[in-house]
């Protein structure tokens, strides 16, 4: 059975975007990006909300020439090779390959995917991730804590949710980012 992973890059105070919607402070440096690439290789399907999809679809047309940074070229190939499902009521159509549009989040669809695919799934976007977390679908949390406090904005985790987790991995990066991998207690995986 595949695991559903929720990965986010968050400020020290727990936000994925500041009060103005900016997340430029979360752009990974080369060391963090290379680490993310290794994690993403295991993912066969990305689940996105509309806003996260609109951000990530950049990788569909990202340049891949020899003059591009090798870490970015690598991520482009990884992203393009994965399937994508976008959950959105407002998006007219998807514009990237290997992508399908679902009008609403369906926990049963995700459960069926987890039991029928051989590669992990990831969920991205605070709102969609919150729905998956509330439905008890997330098996692991991959948090990249950045050395910045933004004072408010979009929280990386929804309020009012309690999930018991255990720390199974951690890594410190030169630039001050800390990676924390938590597994939901009582669930198998990774």
TAKA-V857109 format. One record per pair of residues at least 12 apart in sequence whose ideal C-beta (glycine too) atoms are under 8 Angstrom apart, sorted by sequence separation. I is the first residue (numbers start at 0). J is the second residue. If there is no record, write none. Layout:
i:j
I:J
I:J
This chain:
i:j
63:75
83:95
168:180
63:76
85:98
87:100
142:155
166:179
167:180
8:22
10:24
61:75
83:97
84:98
85:99
87:101
88:102
122:136
166:180
167:181
10:25
82:97
83:98
84:99
85:100
86:101
87:102
88:103
122:137
166:181
167:182
9:25
58:74
81:97
82:98
83:99
84:100
85:101
86:102
165:181
8:25
58:75
79:96
80:97
82:99
84:101
86:103
164:181
165:182
79:97
86:104
164:182
8:27
59:78
164:183
165:184
58:78
59:79
163:183
164:184
58:79
162:183
163:184
109:131
163:185
167:189
55:78
104:127
113:136
106:130
132:156
133:157
140:164
106:131
109:134
132:157
137:162
104:130
110:136
104:131
109:136
129:156
133:160
55:83
106:134
125:153
129:157
132:160
139:167
146:174
6:35
125:154
128:157
146:175
106:136
125:155
132:162
145:175
146:176
52:83
129:160
145:176
6:38
125:157
144:176
45:78
52:85
143:176
144:177
36:70
143:177
144:178
39:74
52:87
59:94
143:178
144:179
45:81
47:83
49:85
59:95
142:178
33:70
36:73
40:77
44:81
45:82
46:83
47:84
48:85
49:86
59:96
141:178
142:179
4:42
32:70
36:74
39:77
43:81
44:82
45:83
46:84
47:85
48:86
49:87
52:90
56:94
141:179
142:180
29:68
32:71
35:74
39:78
42:81
43:82
44:83
45:84
47:86
48:87
56:95
140:179
141:180
142:181
33:73
44:84
46:86
49:89
140:180
29:70
36:77
49:90
52:93
86:127
139:180
140:181
1:43
32:74
39:81
139:181
3:46
139:182
140:183
138:182
139:183
138:183
52:98
137:183
138:186
139:188
138:188
139:189
138:189
46:109
44:112
55:123
119:189
44:116
51:123
52:124
43:116
51:124
43:117
44:118
46:120
50:124
43:118
45:120
46:121
47:122
48:123
49:124
42:118
43:119
44:120
45:121
46:122
47:123
48:124
50:126
51:127
41:118
42:119
43:120
44:121
45:122
46:123
47:124
48:125
41:119
42:120
45:123
48:126
42:121
48:127
47:127
46:127
39:121
46:131
38:141
3:109
35:143
3:113
15:125
1:112
2:113
1:113
31:143
0:113
1:114
0:114
1:116
4:119
6:121
1:117
3:119
4:120
5:121
7:123
27:143
1:118
2:119
3:120
4:121
5:122
6:123
1:119
2:120
3:121
4:122
5:123
7:125
1:120
3:122
25:145
7:128
24:145
5:128
24:147
24:149
5:131
5:132
3:131
18:149
5:137
17:149
18:150
20:152
3:136
4:137
9:142
11:144
17:150
18:151
19:152
20:153
3:137
4:138
5:139
6:140
7:141
9:143
10:144
11:145
17:151
18:152
3:138
4:139
5:140
6:141
7:142
8:143
9:144
10:145
11:146
14:149
17:152
2:138
3:139
4:140
5:141
6:142
7:143
9:145
11:147
12:148
16:152
34:170
2:139
4:141
6:143
8:145
10:147
11:148
12:149
14:151
15:152
16:153
10:148
12:150
14:152
15:153
34:172
10:149
14:153
15:154
14:154
15:155
13:154
14:155
31:172
10:152
13:155
30:172
13:156
30:173
31:174
28:172
30:174
34:178
31:176
9:155
28:174
31:178
7:155
28:176
27:176
8:176
2:186
2:188
0:187
2:189
